[in-house]
Amino acid sequence: MTAAAIDHLVIAAETLAEGVAWVEDRLGIACSGGGAHPAMGTHNRLIRLGDLYLEVIAIDPEAAPPTQPRWFGLDTFSGPPRLVTWVARVPDLDAALAAAPCPAQPLALTRGDLAWRFGVSPDGALCQAGAYPCLIEWQGDAHPVPRLAETPLRLFRLEVTLPDAFALPVNDPRLVRHPGPPALSALIDTPQGLRHL
């Protein structure tokens, strides 16, 4: 996995149960996989979307408070579950962070045989309101997608609205960019038709 690519989409929720129920109702497919992130005090569930996945994430009420702000703006998140950002897989996290429009520091994380480095902002805030992706560099060949249950769901289109000055690190035909104030939405192809996130 060396080329930059869309790695996954991120749905935030006030509780993981609420987020999972919202996603499963919207997409008609049960979540699978996931676990806890002790360093961030969060937990998640996943759904495979072909070559990428959807992550539902929330603060883990049973986890010890982290020593730094939680990722994905979860410390200040409120309201119904929703798409808050997307994650781009890059071959060189340090170089990608240096070129990104928002400051972030690499954080090394593991879960079982999965190992990755992730760019985390100092205050936990999302870059450009989540329209600019969070950045991840997977270590080794292990990745969540092959171990998730196959589904008929696929990313149809990811629409990103950003000012023209910001260059995205990913070139993907499913990624549609518009100029303007930061905004993000996704269309998922399901057996019941397109579903908007």
ChimeraX attribute file (.defattr): number of C-alpha atoms within 10 A of each C-alpha:
attribute: neighborCount
match mode: 1-to-1
recipient: residues
	/A:1	14
	/A:2	11
	/A:3	11
	/A:4	19
	/A:5	18
	/A:6	23
	/A:7	23
	/A:8	25
	/A:9	25
	/A:10	21
	/A:11	26
	/A:12	27
	/A:13	24
	/A:14	19
	/A:15	20
	/A:16	22
	/A:17	14
	/A:18	15
	/A:19	23
	/A:20	26
	/A:21	15
	/A:22	18
	/A:23	21
	/A:24	13
	/A:25	11
	/A:26	14
	/A:27	21
	/A:28	15
	/A:29	15
	/A:30	15
	/A:31	21
	/A:32	17
	/A:33	15
	/A:34	17
	/A:35	13
	/A:36	17
	/A:37	17
	/A:38	17
	/A:39	17
	/A:40	20
	/A:41	22
	/A:42	24
	/A:43	21
	/A:44	25
	/A:45	21
	/A:46	25
	/A:47	29
	/A:48	26
	/A:49	23
	/A:50	16
	/A:51	13
	/A:52	19
	/A:53	21
	/A:54	21
	/A:55	27
	/A:56	29
	/A:57	28
	/A:58	28
	/A:59	24
	/A:60	19
	/A:61	12
	/A:62	10
	/A:63	15
	/A:64	12
	/A:65	16
	/A:66	13
	/A:67	9
	/A:68	14
	/A:69	19
	/A:70	23
	/A:71	22
	/A:72	26
	/A:73	20
	/A:74	22
	/A:75	15
	/A:76	11
	/A:77	15
	/A:78	13
	/A:79	8
	/A:80	12
	/A:81	23
	/A:82	17
	/A:83	19
	/A:84	23
	/A:85	25
	/A:86	25
	/A:87	21
	/A:88	20
	/A:89	24
	/A:90	23
	/A:91	17
	/A:92	16
	/A:93	19
	/A:94	18
	/A:95	10
	/A:96	19
	/A:97	21
	/A:98	12
	/A:99	14
	/A:100	19
	/A:101	15
	/A:102	15
	/A:103	14
	/A:104	21
	/A:105	15
	/A:106	17
	/A:107	13
	/A:108	15
	/A:109	16
	/A:110	14
	/A:111	12
	/A:112	5
	/A:113	10
	/A:114	14
	/A:115	16
	/A:116	17
	/A:117	19
	/A:118	22
	/A:119	22
	/A:120	24
	/A:121	22
	/A:122	14
	/A:123	15
	/A:124	17
	/A:125	20
	/A:126	20
	/A:127	21
	/A:128	18
	/A:129	17
	/A:130	21
	/A:131	23
	/A:132	26
	/A:133	26
	/A:134	27
	/A:135	27
	/A:136	26
	/A:137	24
	/A:138	23
	/A:139	17
	/A:140	11
	/A:141	10
	/A:142	14
	/A:143	17
	/A:144	15
	/A:145	20
	/A:146	12
	/A:147	11
	/A:148	18
	/A:149	15
	/A:150	13
	/A:151	14
	/A:152	11
	/A:153	22
	/A:154	18
	/A:155	23
	/A:156	18
	/A:157	18
	/A:158	21
	/A:159	17
	/A:160	24
	/A:161	19
	/A:162	21
	/A:163	13
	/A:164	11
	/A:165	8
	/A:166	13
	/A:167	12
	/A:168	17
	/A:169	18
	/A:170	15
	/A:171	12
	/A:172	12
	/A:173	9
	/A:174	14
	/A:175	16
	/A:176	13
	/A:177	16
	/A:178	14
	/A:179	13
	/A:180	11
	/A:181	13
	/A:182	16
	/A:183	18
	/A:184	20
	/A:185	17
	/A:186	21
	/A:187	17
	/A:188	19
	/A:189	18
	/A:190	19
	/A:191	13
	/A:192	9
	/A:193	11
	/A:194	17
	/A:195	17
	/A:196	14
	/A:197	18
